[in-house]
Amino acid sequence: MTPPQPSLRVLFVEDHPLFRMALGMLLASTGNVEIAAEADRGADALARVEEQEFDLILLDIRLPDMSGIDVARELRERGCDTPILVLSMRDESEVRRLLPAGVSFFSKAAPPEEIAAAVQRAAQPAG
């Protein structure tokens, strides 16, 4: 019997409660993702990263107080090297062009199983 994979501790930053709940449930059903903290504003996300460590930051691009791109930039400027996966309904090429180095992008319009797979890939160590 294969031992269970260790949980991926995820900070999920999304301002739409229904999407946050649905994707959180989907990710939890994979068996190795734990939504360790949630935030619905950029400032709250920055504070959560100061409080604890995560294996992945799942970040909406549109937040009420600042953009997810600005959150990602601020995290990188602060020396945070946690993988970041930005989710958006916006045009992929526009979003990718604006992202800081080392930040991944995935479309919210993708099928749920593809989003779950993208989370798994984004959390893998580079190399």
C-alpha positions in Angstrom: 0.0 0.0 0.0 1.4 3.4 -1.0 1.6 5.9 1.9 -0.6 9.0 1.5 1.1 12.0 -0.1 1.8 14.8 2.3 -0.7 17.6 2.3 -0.1 20.6 0.2 -0.8 23.6 2.5 -2.5 26.2 0.3 -3.4 29.8 0.9 -6.4 30.5 -1.2 -7.0 34.1 -2.0 -10.4 34.7 -3.7 -13.1 37.3 -3.1 -16.0 35.3 -4.4 -17.2 33.0 -1.5 -19.0 30.5 -3.7 -16.0 29.9 -6.0 -13.7 29.7 -3.0 -15.9 27.1 -1.4 -16.4 25.1 -4.6 -12.8 25.0 -5.6 -11.7 24.4 -2.0 -14.0 21.3 -1.9 -12.6 20.1 -5.2 -9.1 20.5 -4.1 -9.8 18.8 -0.8 -11.3 15.8 -2.6 -7.9 15.2 -4.3 -6.7 13.9 -0.9 -3.5 15.8 -0.6 -4.5 19.5 -0.6 -5.3 21.4 2.5 -6.7 24.9 2.3 -4.7 26.0 5.3 -5.9 29.6 5.1 -8.2 31.8 3.1 -8.2 35.5 2.3 -10.6 37.7 0.3 -8.4 40.8 0.0 -4.8 41.3 -1.1 -3.8 42.9 2.2 -5.1 39.9 4.1 -3.1 37.6 1.8 0.1 39.5 2.5 -0.6 39.2 6.3 -1.3 35.5 6.1 2.0 34.8 4.4 3.7 36.7 7.3 1.9 34.5 9.8 2.5 31.0 8.4 4.2 29.0 5.6 2.4 27.5 2.7 3.3 25.1 -0.1 1.3 27.1 -2.7 -0.6 30.4 -2.9 -3.7 30.2 -5.1 -4.4 33.8 -6.0 -7.3 35.4 -7.8 -6.3 38.2 -10.1 -9.1 40.6 -9.2 -9.4 41.5 -5.5 -11.3 44.4 -3.9 -8.3 46.2 -2.6 -5.5 45.4 -5.1 -4.8 43.1 -8.0 -3.5 39.6 -7.6 -0.6 40.7 -9.8 0.3 43.4 -7.3 0.0 40.8 -4.5 2.4 38.4 -6.3 4.9 41.2 -7.0 4.8 42.3 -3.4 5.3 38.8 -2.2 8.3 38.3 -4.5 9.8 41.7 -3.3 9.4 40.5 0.3 11.5 37.4 -0.6 8.6 34.9 -0.6 9.6 32.0 -2.8 6.4 30.0 -2.3 4.9 28.9 -5.7 2.0 31.2 -6.8 -0.7 30.1 -9.2 -2.9 33.0 -10.4 -6.4 32.2 -11.5 -8.3 34.5 -13.8 -11.1 34.7 -16.4 -9.1 37.4 -18.2 -7.1 36.8 -21.4 -4.2 34.5 -20.7 -1.6 36.3 -22.8 -2.5 39.6 -21.1 -2.1 38.1 -17.7 1.1 36.1 -18.3 2.8 39.3 -19.7 2.1 41.1 -16.4 3.1 38.3 -13.9 6.4 38.4 -12.1 9.0 35.7 -12.8 8.2 32.4 -11.3 4.4 32.9 -11.0 2.1 30.6 -12.9 -1.3 31.3 -14.5 -4.4 29.2 -15.1 -7.8 30.0 -16.4 -10.9 29.8 -14.1 -12.8 28.8 -17.3 -10.9 25.4 -17.4 -12.7 22.2 -16.4 -12.4 21.6 -12.6 -10.1 18.5 -13.0 -7.7 20.7 -15.1 -7.6 23.3 -12.4 -6.9 20.6 -9.8 -4.1 19.2 -11.9 -2.7 22.7 -12.4 -2.6 23.2 -8.6 -0.7 19.9 -8.2 1.8 21.0 -10.9 2.3 24.5 -9.5 3.1 23.1 -6.1 5.9 20.9 -7.3 9.4 22.0 -6.7 11.2 23.4 -9.7 13.9 21.3 -11.1 
